[in-house]
Amino acid sequence: MLPTEHRLRRREDFATAVRRGRRAGRPLLVVHLRSGATDPHVPGESLPPTRAGFVVSKAVGGAVVRNKVKRRLRHLMRDRLASVPPGSLVVVRALPGAGDADHAQLARDLDAALQRLLGGGAR
């Protein structure tokens, strides 16, 4: 499970990550990253923790499939939070093929998208 302080919940935060962040698409998902964005809702000098949110539409499948995909993505993202700069906003949007994909395929696409966004991959 993704810890509470690392969850993206506000609509404005999702919109900021999607509209002002960088994007990397893969066959199963699209990752939006707003690197080092400060949270205006949290006072203090230190950067807030990296926060991640997930968008899984009905195009992915029924409720059971969507929830399974969200659980897998949350688990995968939890292990990758340390590689993303503090204060970043990450939105992972699942594409229709994600419902049929297994854990390893989702992990491969998530790693490739994050690597590209963080400067480690070519276009």
Salt bridges, closest charged atoms under 4 A:
GLU5 OE2 - HIS6 NE2 4.00
ASP13 OD2 - ARG51 NH1 3.14
ASP39 OD2 - ARG51 NH2 3.57
ASP79 OD1 - ARG78 NE 3.65
ASP109 OD1 - ARG26 NE 3.93
ASP111 OD1 - ARG80 NE 2.38
